[in-house]
């Protein structure tokens, strides 16, 4: 199996199919460094566009990042990362007055990788790390899509920081990420703070 092709192609195709590109990820040239995985429980994983109920997703999920060992990108021990969860469909897919809605921001995350070795090779099969022990800028708020507004996309994004978060711009509010402009959110904030997007995942939730 060509892991690099699978991660890149499957992620990009899914993000494009469900309009995460360009609604949230503005760059058409985005190339993932690896796989961003999350789960609210063993029976409630985040899996590139699966559907979870709001009730299943009220507690902050566990998140892991697996770096593609064949990737041209490298992670150093001193690197810091930001994890974001955002909803571009607030209050609905067609009405963007609260979009994007900021559900979570954690900065200054380090990736203490755990290595898994193939028995026939000295090269690691993968390098993976749980995303934890960062600095929350916005505490986790679970999905609460208004009744009858259809499926909302809840998007996880992992960014590489240029340094620590001490000079990051403040997020003034959750709707529109405080910018006060409909359909505005993490891309604008990430651009202001010179963050580099490295991985994305998402799920749907709906209140019928």
N, C-alpha and C positions, 0 to 999 in steps of 0.2 A: 504493500500500500504506500502510495506517495503522500505522506502526511502533509507536506507543505502545500501541495496542490489541493488536497481535500479541505484543509482549513481555510485557505484563501478563497477558493472557488465557492464552497458551500456557504461560507459566511457572506461573501459579497452578493451571491445570487439571492439569498434569503433576505438580506437587508434591502436589496433593490426591489425584489418582488413585493415586499410589504412597505415600500416607500420610506424606510428608515433613512436610506439614501434617496432623495436629498432632504427629507423633512428635518432630520436631526443631524445626520452626518452630511455636511455640505460638500465635502470634497469627493469628486467622482473617482479620484485616484487612491482612495483609502486602501491600504494593504495591511491586514492583520499580522501582528507579530506571532500570534499563537491563539490559543483557545481560552476564552473567558467563560467559566462555568459557575453556576450558582444554584443553590437549592434552599427552599424554605423548610423542607423535610425530605426524607428519602422518597416519599411519594409525590413531591411537588418540586421537581427540578425546573430550571429555566432552560428552555431548549429551542432557541432560535424560532420563536413564533408559536409555541404551544399555548394552550389556554389554561389558566389557573383561576380559581375563584378568589374574590376579594378576601373571603374568610381565611383562605389558606396562606395569605401573603401579608398578614399584619405584623408579624415579627421579623426583624431584620434577618435577611438570609445569610448563609455562609457562602463565601465567594472564593474561587480558586482561579489562578491563572497558570496555564501550561504554555511555556515558551516552545515554539517550534525549533527543534535542534538544527534543522536545515535552513533556518531563516538567516538572512543577511544581517539581521538586527541582533544586538547583544545587550545583555543586562549586567551592569556592574553592581557590586555590593553596596556602593554608596548611592545608587540611584533611588529616587523617590517618585512615588506615583499617587495619582488621585483617582478615586472611584466615585462615579456619579450614577444616580438613577433619576430618570426624567420622563415625564409624560407629555408627548406632543399633541395629545388629543383632548385637552381640557378647554371647555367642558365636553366637546365631542370632536369627531374627526372633521366635521365641516364647519364648526364654530370654534374659532381659535382665540377668543378673548382672554383666556387664562393660560394659553399655551406659550411656552412649555411650562409645566408645573414641576417644580423642583422637589423631588422626594427624598434625596439623600446626597450628601457630599462628604467624603472623607479624604483628607490629604495626608501627605508625609508618610505614606505606606512604604515599607521596605519589603522586599521579596526574598526571604531566606529560603532559597530553593532546596528541595529534596531531590536527590538523583535516583533514578531507576536504571540499572544497567542490564543490558542484554548479556546473557551468559557467554555469547560468542564474540563479544566486541567490548573494547574499552570505552567506546563512545556511548554516552547516556541515551537511552530511548527517549527520555523527555526530562525536562526540568520543570518542576511544579511548586507552587507555593500558595498557601491560604493567605488571603488578603485580610490582615488584622493588625491591631496595635497602631493604627494611624491616628490622625487628629480629626474628629468630626467637626466640620464647619456648619453643616445642617443636619440635625438629628433625623433618623429614619421616620418617615410617615408612610404608612401602608396605603395601597390603592383604595380609593373611595369614588369610583366613577359614578356620576349621577345616574339615577334610574332612567332607563330608556334612551341612553346616549350611545348605545352600541359598544363594540369592543374598543378598549383603549390599549395602546401600545405602551408598555413600560420598558424603557431602554436602559440597559447597563452599559456604561462606557468606562474604559480604563485608559488613563492618560499618563505619559511620562512627564514629570516636572523638570523645569530647567534648574531648579534649586529648591530650597525649602519654601514653605507657604507663607512666610512672615510678611511678604509684601503683596499677597494676593488681594484682589479687589473684593470688598465685602459683598455678599449676596443680600440685597436689601429686603427681599420678599420671595415667597415661593412662586406665586403666579408670575409668569413672564420672567422668572429669575430676577425680579426686581427692576427690570428695564422699562416696564410699562408699555411695551410694544407687543401686540399680538403676534404669535408664531415666532417668538424670540426666546432664546434660552442658552443651553450649555455651549453651543458653538461660539456665540459671542463672548461669553464669559471665559471660555478656554482660550480664545484668541487673545483677549486682553491680558491673560496671564501666561501666554507663550507655552501652552501645553500641547504635547504631541499625542494624538490618538493612536493607541496600539491594539485595542481589542473592543468588541461590541457583542452583546447578546440581548435578547428581549423576549417578553411574553405578552400575551393578551389577557385582559380581565374585563368582565362586564357585569353590570348590575341590571338584570332584566326586570 
